[in-house]
Structure formats: structure tokens, C-alpha cells
Amino acid sequence: MRKNIVAGNWKMNKNLQEGIALAKELNEALAADKPNCDVVICTPFIHLASVTPIVDSAVIGVGAENCADKVSGAYTGEVSAEMVASTGAQYVILGHSERRAYYGETVEILEEKVKLALANNLKPIFCIGEVLEEREANKQNEVVAAQMASVFSLSAEDFGKVILAYEPVWAIGTGKTATPEQAQEIHAYIRSLVAEKYGQEVADNTSILYGGSCKPSNAKELFANPDVDGGLIGGAALQVADFKGIIDAFK
């Protein structure tokens, strides 16, 4: 059975002390009221080694927001998958729309990143999704199909370790949200692509998260869809009450 997952993406927010405080607060909240889904927090690189030991790994998984497409070497400022794993982190977000848009990450670069993440026993949370012009031109299906090329070179066994996150880029931080119907439609399409490539069983076991202005007020309705297996949460992950409100949508 595929897992329901709520993952927080802190993005470039919270200094180290604030991040530690947030992780502790979330850990306490979930210790007092056990979640009914897997919970992951993806933090800036500098937080990882400090946050990993202070959360209960049985309740909260920790991940990075990115990793390098190289193993090691003269790549000033980069952080390798091996370095991420050495902190105790178990997950890494790859292919986020902000990385694609601002840092020019291509299908080929992301294919390398995914392979290196898996080689270091990290579970990739692999993001796909279209921008507003593509949605308005009704091209969302071909856009996500093209982006899936980065993970479709994997063996079925390796692909089984990947979590997908659909993010309608037009709904990130804009307050716009895809309707539950729109979310279900494209999640079902993504699952059909996986089934076509790897068979129905692999598709049925793949968690597909929704990432686009998910809030406590709309989480229940979004997660009620049969092909929406949780959320990749941005802004709402920075406040424990909001993040827990989304996690509680699975209760």
C-alpha cells in the first residue's frame, strides 16, 4: 500500500536557531498527537545535522531541499547527496519548480541528481508541474510527461523508492489552488504514466503529493481524492499550527 505523506519544504527561511526551535516544537506536537501519515521536513542544508538528532525519526523524517549532480570534487558551494545522507537525513527534494526556473535545472541534470540520491539511500521527492501559460494552453499533460523523463530511466525497483510531487507552478505562493478536481485529474494522469512505464502495481504503490498553496482549510478536500496521497507544503510548513492542521487532514 502506498503511503500518505505530508512533507514540509522550508525553502530559504529560518536561521539555524529558528529552524531548531521549529523542529523541536513540531516534534513535541506530534509526540503528543501521533500523525496518521508519514511526516517529513525538508530544511536548508545548514540545518540538517542539527535538526536530524532532535526529532523522533519514527515520527518525523528529515530531508534536504536539493543536492548536487556530482559525486564530489571542485564544485565550490555545492552539497553532495553523500553529504546530505551523512547528516542522517533520509529524503531530498529534487526538481522543484524554483530550481528549474531560477537555476536552470534540466531533465538531464535532474536525472543525475536522482541517481546520486538513490545511490546514497536518499528517497527523492521528485517535483513536476506546469506554469500558468502552459496550463492556459492546456499543455499540462505534455509538460509533466516530459519532466518524468528524469525518473523514467530508473529500474522499476529504484523507481519504487521515488515519491512524486505535482506542483502547479501557478498555484505556488499565489494563494491560487488547483481545485480538488484539477488536482485529481492530473494526479490520475501521472499515475497512468507510471503504470504505462512500470505496470499497475508500481503505479499503485507510488505516492503522489500535491504541492500548491495547500492549507489546513483545503487539505482535507484535496487529500480526499483517490490519487492525491498527501502534500508538499511550503509556507504553511513554517508554522507548527498550520503544518499540523494539514497533517491532521488524514485523521
C-alpha positions in Angstrom: 0.0 0.0 0.0 1.3 3.4 -0.9 2.0 5.9 1.9 0.2 9.1 2.7 2.9 11.7 3.3 2.9 15.4 4.3 6.3 16.9 3.6 7.3 20.5 4.5 9.7 22.5 2.3 11.1 25.3 4.4 12.8 26.9 1.3 15.3 29.7 2.2 13.6 30.5 5.6 14.6 30.3 9.2 18.1 30.8 10.6 19.7 27.8 12.3 18.4 28.7 15.8 14.8 29.3 14.5 14.9 26.1 12.5 16.0 24.1 15.6 13.2 25.7 17.6 10.6 24.9 14.8 11.7 21.3 14.6 11.5 20.9 18.4 8.1 22.4 18.5 6.8 20.2 15.7 8.4 17.1 17.4 6.6 17.9 20.6 3.2 18.5 18.9 3.4 15.2 17.0 4.6 13.3 20.1 1.5 14.4 21.9 -0.8 13.7 19.0 0.6 10.9 16.7 0.1 11.6 13.0 -1.9 9.3 10.7 0.6 9.7 7.8 4.3 10.0 7.2 5.7 13.4 8.1 8.9 14.9 6.5 10.6 18.2 7.0 13.0 19.4 4.3 15.3 22.1 5.6 18.1 24.2 4.3 21.5 22.3 4.2 23.0 24.1 7.3 20.1 22.9 9.5 20.3 19.2 8.6 22.9 18.0 11.0 21.3 19.9 13.9 17.7 19.0 13.2 18.1 15.3 12.5 19.1 14.3 16.0 16.4 16.3 17.8 13.4 14.8 16.1 11.9 11.4 16.7 12.8 9.5 13.5 9.9 7.2 14.0 7.5 10.2 13.6 9.4 12.8 11.5 11.7 12.2 8.6 14.2 14.8 7.6 15.3 15.8 4.1 17.3 18.3 2.1 15.8 20.7 -0.4 18.3 19.8 -3.1 21.7 18.1 -3.7 24.4 18.3 -6.3 24.5 16.4 -9.6 28.2 15.5 -9.0 29.7 12.9 -6.6 32.4 15.2 -5.1 35.2 17.5 -6.1 35.9 21.0 -7.1 32.4 22.3 -7.1 32.5 25.3 -4.7 29.3 25.8 -2.8 27.7 22.6 -3.8 26.4 19.9 -1.4 26.6 16.2 -2.5 24.0 13.5 -1.9 26.6 11.7 0.2 27.0 14.8 2.5 23.2 15.1 2.9 23.0 11.4 3.8 25.8 11.7 6.3 23.7 14.0 8.4 21.1 11.3 9.0 18.7 12.9 6.5 16.6 10.3 4.6 14.9 12.4 1.9 15.8 15.1 -0.7 13.5 17.3 -2.8 14.6 17.3 -6.5 13.4 19.2 -9.5 11.4 21.8 -7.5 10.0 24.4 -9.9 12.1 27.1 -8.3 15.2 25.1 -9.0 14.1 24.6 -12.6 13.2 28.2 -13.1 16.0 30.1 -11.3 18.9 27.7 -11.5 18.3 26.1 -15.0 17.9 22.5 -13.8 17.2 20.4 -16.8 15.9 16.9 -17.3 19.5 15.6 -17.7 20.8 17.4 -14.6 17.9 16.0 -12.6 18.4 12.5 -13.8 22.0 12.7 -12.4 20.7 14.1 -9.1 18.1 11.4 -8.7 20.6 8.6 -9.4 23.1 10.0 -6.9 20.3 10.5 -4.3 19.3 6.8 -4.7 22.9 5.6 -4.6 23.2 7.3 -1.2 19.9 5.7 0.1 18.0 9.0 0.0 14.4 9.0 -1.0 13.8 11.6 -3.8 10.7 13.7 -3.6 10.6 14.5 -7.3 8.7 17.6 -8.4 6.9 18.1 -11.7 4.4 20.7 -12.8 3.4 23.3 -15.3 3.5 27.1 -15.3 0.4 29.3 -15.9 0.9 29.8 -19.6 1.2 26.0 -20.1 -1.9 25.4 -18.0 -3.8 28.0 -20.0 -2.7 26.4 -23.3 -3.9 23.1 -21.9 -0.3 21.6 -22.1 0.0 20.4 -18.5 -0.1 16.7 -19.5 2.8 17.0 -22.0 4.8 19.2 -19.7 4.7 16.7 -16.8 5.2 13.7 -19.2 8.4 15.4 -20.4 9.6 16.1 -16.9 9.1 12.5 -15.8 11.9 11.5 -18.2 14.4 12.3 -15.3 13.0 9.3 -13.3 11.7 7.1 -16.1 15.3 5.9 -16.9 15.3 4.1 -13.5 14.7 0.4 -12.9 11.3 -0.4 -11.5 13.0 -1.3 -8.2 14.7 2.2 -8.0 11.6 4.0 -9.2 9.7 2.4 -6.3 11.8 4.5 -3.9 10.7 7.8 -5.5 8.0 10.0 -4.2 6.4 12.2 -6.8 5.1 15.7 -6.1 2.9 17.5 -8.5 3.1 21.3 -8.2 1.0 23.6 -10.4 3.6 26.3 -10.5 0.8 28.9 -11.0 -0.5 28.0 -7.5 2.7 28.2 -5.5 2.7 31.1 -3.1 0.0 32.8 -5.2 -2.9 31.8 -3.0 -4.5 30.1 -6.1 -5.0 26.4 -5.6 -5.9 23.8 -8.2 -9.4 22.7 -7.5 -9.7 19.2 -6.0 -11.0 18.1 -9.4 -8.0 19.6 -11.2 -5.6 18.0 -8.7 -7.2 14.6 -9.1 -7.3 14.8 -12.9 -3.6 15.4 -13.2 -2.6 13.1 -10.4 -4.5 10.3 -12.1 -2.8 11.1 -15.4 0.7 11.0 -13.7 -0.2 7.6 -12.2 -1.3 6.4 -15.6 2.2 7.4 -17.0 3.8 5.3 -14.2 1.5 2.4 -15.0 2.4 2.6 -18.7 6.1 2.6 -17.9 6.4 0.2 -14.9 3.0 -1.6 -14.6 -0.1 -1.1 -12.5 1.4 -2.5 -9.3 4.3 0.0 -9.2 1.9 2.8 -10.1 -0.5 1.8 -7.2 2.4 1.9 -4.8 3.7 5.3 -5.9 2.9 8.2 -3.5 1.9 11.4 -5.5 1.9 14.5 -3.3 0.1 17.8 -4.2 2.2 21.0 -3.8 0.5 24.3 -4.5 -0.9 26.5 -1.8 -2.2 23.6 0.4 -3.5 24.9 3.7 -5.4 23.5 6.7 -8.6 24.9 5.2 -8.3 22.9 1.9 -6.1 19.9 2.8 -9.0 17.6 3.7 -10.7 18.2 0.4 -7.6 17.8 -1.7 -6.4 14.7 0.2 -9.8 13.0 -0.2 -9.0 12.4 -3.9 -8.1 8.8 -4.6 -4.8 9.8 -6.4 -3.7 12.6 -4.0 -1.5 10.9 -1.4 -0.6 14.0 0.7 1.1 17.3 0.2 4.4 19.1 -0.3 3.9 22.2 1.8 5.7 25.5 1.5 4.6 28.5 3.6 2.3 26.6 5.8 5.2 24.3 6.9 6.8 27.2 8.7 4.1 27.4 11.4 3.5 24.3 13.5 -0.2 25.0 13.9 -0.7 25.3 10.1 1.5 22.3 9.3 -0.2 20.2 11.9 -3.6 21.3 10.6 -2.6 19.8 7.2 -1.2 16.6 8.8 -4.5 16.2 10.7 -6.4 16.2 7.4 -5.5 12.5 7.4 -7.3 11.8 10.7 
